[in-house]
Amino acid sequence: MEHVDAGALSVACLRDGPRDGWPVILSHGFPYDVHAYDDVVPALTARGAHVIRPYLRGFGATRFRSADTVRSGQQAALGSDLIALVEALHLDGVILAGYDWGGLASCVAAALWPRRVAGLVSLAGYDIIDIERQRHTFDPAIEYAVWYQHLFQTERGRETLTEHRRDLCRMLWRQWSPRWDFDEDTFTRTAASFDNPDFVDVAVHAYRHALGQAPGDQALDDLERRLAARPEIVVPAVTLDGATDTLKPGGTADHARMFRARHEHRTIDAGHNLPQEAPAAFADAVLTVRDWLQ
C-alpha cells in the first residue's frame, strides 16, 4: 500500500504492474473496497497496465489531510478526488473504471475534466446523480430497493450505520447481488475498510446530499452546478449493467444518448458488485477501451 497526497486526501492505494505502463484507476463503491478488483488486476497487468486502486474517502487507510475539511460524500467531491489523484501521480492517458460510488466518481471526472481522462468504464451507464430529480418520488419498487438511503436521512440511520455497520453492509451485499455466493472471509477482508473514522460521516452525507436533503461543501458549488446541467461524456466508454443487479431493474441501456464518443453497452450475468462477481467481463471492458485508444 502507498499513500499519495492528492487534494483534500492522503489516498491509500494499491499499485500493480509497470509504472511506465498504460494507466487505469479502478474505483470501488459503497460498501466495498479495493479487493473488489483482486481478480481484475492480473488480466490488466498481463497487458501492460499500471493499475491503481485507491481507497475512496471514508474507506480503509485513506485520510483527510485536514481536520477542517468537510466530510462530504457528494459526487463533486468523489470526482475531484479522482482528478487530484491523476494529477498527483502525473498520469497521462488514464482510463477510469468503477462501479457504485466508483462509477459515479469516474463519470463525474470524465464529464468535467475530459482532457485529463482518456476513457471510461462505468457500471450503470451515465451514473451522475440528478439531484433535483432525486428530490421527488420514484416507482415504489425503486424506493424499496434503496431503503438504506432513506434510513440514512435520519439520525437513527446514522446510529445504525455506526453501531451495526458490518451487519448492515453484509445485508446490502446480499440484496444487491442475489446470486453471488460470497463467503465470510471475503466479506471480512473488505469490511475492515469500514472502520475508517470518517466512514459514517462520509456515507451519511453522500446519501443526504444525493437526495437533496443536505447542503454540499461550498467549495464544490460550481462543480455541482455544472453536474446539474447533465454534461455529456465525450470520451470513449464501455458501460455495463449487471443482469441481476437489484438496484438497477431494467438496466441503463437508454443512457446511450449521454455518450458522444465511441460507446458500447453490455449486460453481464452478475449483480451489483460486478468486478468481483464477473472479473473477466469487467477486465474485458477496460481492455476494450484500451484497444480503442491505440
C-alpha positions in Angstrom: 0.0 0.0 0.0 1.1 3.5 -0.8 -0.1 6.9 0.4 -0.4 9.7 -2.0 -1.2 13.3 -1.0 -3.9 14.3 -3.5 -6.1 17.3 -3.0 -8.0 17.0 0.3 -6.9 13.5 0.9 -3.9 11.3 1.8 -5.0 8.5 -0.5 -4.2 4.9 0.4 -3.9 2.9 -2.8 -2.5 -0.3 -4.2 -0.5 -0.1 -7.4 0.2 -3.1 -9.7 2.0 -3.5 -13.0 4.8 -1.5 -14.6 4.9 2.1 -13.5 5.5 3.1 -17.2 2.5 1.0 -18.3 -0.8 2.5 -19.6 -2.6 3.8 -16.5 -6.0 2.7 -15.2 -7.7 3.7 -12.0 -10.2 1.1 -10.6 -12.6 2.8 -8.1 -14.7 0.8 -5.7 -18.2 1.5 -4.4 -20.1 1.6 -1.1 -19.9 -0.6 0.9 -16.9 -2.3 -0.9 -13.2 -1.6 -1.2 -10.2 -2.3 -3.4 -10.5 -6.0 -3.0 -13.4 -6.0 -5.4 -10.8 -5.8 -8.2 -8.4 -8.5 -6.9 -9.2 -10.8 -9.8 -9.5 -8.0 -12.4 -5.9 -6.7 -11.9 -4.0 -9.7 -13.3 -5.8 -9.6 -16.6 -4.9 -5.9 -17.0 -1.3 -6.1 -15.8 -0.7 -9.0 -18.2 -1.5 -6.5 -21.0 1.0 -3.9 -19.6 -1.3 -1.8 -17.4 -0.3 0.3 -14.5 -3.3 -0.4 -12.2 -4.1 2.0 -9.3 -6.7 1.0 -6.8 -7.5 3.8 -4.3 -9.5 3.6 -1.2 -12.2 6.2 -1.5 -12.7 8.9 1.1 -14.0 7.3 4.2 -12.6 3.9 3.5 -9.6 1.9 4.5 -6.4 3.8 5.3 -7.4 6.9 3.2 -7.5 10.0 5.4 -8.4 13.7 5.2 -5.3 15.9 5.3 -7.1 18.5 7.4 -9.5 18.2 10.3 -11.3 21.2 8.9 -12.2 19.6 5.6 -15.9 18.9 5.2 -16.5 15.2 5.4 -18.6 15.3 2.2 -19.6 12.3 0.2 -21.2 14.3 -2.6 -20.5 13.4 -6.2 -18.4 16.5 -7.0 -16.1 15.6 -4.1 -15.7 12.0 -5.3 -14.9 13.1 -8.9 -12.5 15.8 -7.6 -10.7 13.2 -5.6 -10.0 11.1 -8.7 -8.7 14.0 -10.7 -6.5 15.1 -7.8 -5.0 11.6 -7.7 -4.5 11.7 -11.5 -2.6 14.9 -11.1 -0.6 13.8 -8.1 0.6 10.7 -9.9 1.2 12.6 -13.1 -0.9 10.2 -15.1 -1.4 10.8 -18.9 -4.0 9.0 -20.9 -5.7 7.4 -17.9 -8.7 5.1 -18.1 -11.1 5.5 -15.2 -13.2 2.4 -14.3 -15.6 1.9 -11.5 -19.0 0.9 -10.1 -21.4 2.4 -7.5 -19.5 5.3 -5.9 -16.5 4.5 -8.0 -18.6 4.6 -11.2 -20.1 7.9 -10.1 -16.7 9.3 -9.4 -15.4 8.1 -12.8 -18.3 9.5 -14.7 -18.1 12.9 -12.9 -14.3 13.1 -13.6 -14.8 12.2 -17.3 -17.7 14.7 -17.7 -16.0 17.6 -16.0 -12.3 17.0 -16.9 -12.4 15.2 -20.3 -8.9 16.4 -21.2 -7.5 14.5 -18.2 -9.3 11.3 -19.0 -8.7 9.1 -22.0 -11.5 6.5 -21.5 -14.2 5.3 -19.2 -15.8 2.1 -17.9 -18.9 2.6 -15.8 -21.4 0.3 -14.2 -25.0 1.6 -14.6 -24.3 3.8 -17.6 -24.3 7.6 -17.1 -24.0 7.4 -13.3 -24.1 11.1 -12.5 -26.8 11.9 -9.9 -29.7 14.2 -11.0 -30.2 15.7 -7.5 -33.2 17.7 -8.5 -34.9 14.6 -9.8 -33.9 12.7 -6.6 -36.0 15.2 -4.5 -39.1 13.6 -5.9 -40.5 10.1 -5.6 -39.7 7.1 -7.9 -41.6 3.9 -8.5 -42.3 2.1 -5.2 -40.1 -0.8 -6.4 -37.2 1.6 -6.6 -37.9 3.2 -3.2 -38.0 -0.3 -1.7 -34.6 -1.1 -3.3 -33.0 2.0 -1.8 -34.4 1.6 1.7 -31.0 2.2 3.2 -30.8 5.7 1.6 -34.0 6.7 3.3 -32.7 5.2 6.6 -29.6 7.4 6.4 -31.7 10.6 6.2 -32.3 10.2 9.9 -30.1 10.3 13.0 -31.4 6.8 13.8 -29.9 5.8 10.5 -26.6 7.3 11.4 -26.6 5.4 14.6 -27.5 2.2 12.9 -24.6 2.6 10.5 -22.3 3.5 13.3 -23.2 0.6 15.6 -24.1 -2.1 13.1 -22.1 -1.2 10.0 -20.9 -4.8 9.3 -24.4 -6.3 9.6 -26.0 -3.6 7.5 -23.3 -3.8 4.8 -23.5 -7.6 4.6 -27.2 -7.2 4.1 -26.6 -4.8 1.2 -24.1 -7.2 -0.4 -26.7 -10.0 -0.4 -29.6 -7.8 -1.5 -27.8 -6.2 -4.5 -26.0 -9.4 -5.7 -28.6 -12.2 -5.0 -26.7 -14.9 -6.9 -23.3 -14.1 -5.5 -22.3 -16.8 -3.0 -19.5 -14.9 -1.2 -18.0 -16.4 1.9 -17.4 -14.7 5.3 -13.7 -14.4 4.7 -14.4 -12.4 1.5 -16.7 -10.0 3.4 -14.4 -9.7 6.4 -11.4 -8.7 4.3 -13.3 -5.8 2.8 -15.3 -4.9 6.0 -12.1 -3.8 7.7 -12.2 -0.8 5.4 -15.4 0.3 7.1 -13.5 1.0 10.3 -12.2 4.3 8.8 -13.0 7.1 11.3 -14.8 9.1 8.5 -16.8 6.2 7.1 -20.1 7.0 8.7 -19.9 10.8 8.2 -19.0 10.5 4.5 -21.6 7.8 3.8 -24.4 9.6 5.5 -23.6 12.9 3.8 -23.4 11.2 0.4 -26.9 9.9 0.6 -28.4 13.0 2.3 -26.9 15.3 -0.4 -27.9 12.9 -3.2 -31.5 13.1 -2.1 -31.3 16.9 -1.8 -31.6 16.8 2.0 -28.2 18.2 3.0 -26.1 21.1 1.7 -22.8 20.3 0.0 -19.3 21.7 0.5 -19.5 25.3 -0.6 -16.1 24.9 -2.3 -17.8 22.4 -4.7 -20.8 24.5 -5.5 -19.6 25.4 -9.0 -18.9 21.8 -9.9 -22.3 20.8 -8.6 -24.0 23.4 -10.8 -22.2 22.0 -13.8 -23.3 18.5 -13.0 -26.9 19.7 -12.5 -26.7 20.7 -16.2 -26.2 17.0 -17.1 -23.0 17.3 -19.1 -22.4 14.7 -21.8 -19.5 12.4 -21.6 -17.2 12.9 -24.6 -14.5 10.2 -24.0 -14.7 6.6 -25.3 -16.7 4.5 -22.9 -18.0 1.0 -22.2 -20.9 0.9 -19.9 -22.1 -2.2 -18.0 -25.2 -3.5 -16.3 -25.4 -6.5 -14.0 -28.4 -8.6 -15.1 -29.3 -9.4 -11.5 -28.4 -6.0 -10.0 -31.4 -5.2 -7.8 -30.5 -1.5 -7.7 -30.9 -1.1 -11.5 -34.0 -3.0 -12.6 -34.4 -2.7 -16.3 -30.8 -1.7 -16.8 -29.3 1.5 -18.2 -29.0 0.9 -21.9 -31.2 4.0 -22.5 -28.3 6.2 -21.2 -26.5 5.8 -24.5 -27.6 9.3 -25.6 -25.3 10.8 -22.9 -22.2 9.4 -24.5 -20.9 11.3 -27.5 -17.6 9.4 -28.3 -17.4 5.7 -29.2 -19.6 3.8 -26.8 -20.7 0.3 -26.2 -23.2 -1.0 -23.6 -23.0 -4.6 -22.2 -25.2 -6.6 -19.9 -23.3 -9.1 -17.8 -24.6 -12.1 -15.8 -23.8 -10.6 -12.4 -25.2 -8.4 -9.7 -24.2 -5.0 -8.4 -20.6 -5.9 -7.4 -19.8 -6.8 -11.0 -16.0 -6.7 -10.9 -15.9 -9.2 -8.0 -18.7 -11.4 -9.4 -17.6 -11.3 -13.1 -13.9 -10.1 -13.1 -13.2 -11.3 -16.6 -16.1 -9.3 -18.0 -15.0 -6.2 -16.2 -11.4 -6.6 -17.3 -12.5 -7.1 -20.9 -14.4 -3.8 -20.8 -11.3 -2.0 -19.7 -9.2 -3.7 -22.3 -11.8 -2.9 -25.0 -11.4 0.8 -24.2 -7.7 0.5 -24.2 -7.8 -1.2 -27.7 -9.9 1.7 -28.9 -7.3 4.2 -27.8 -4.4 2.6 -29.6 
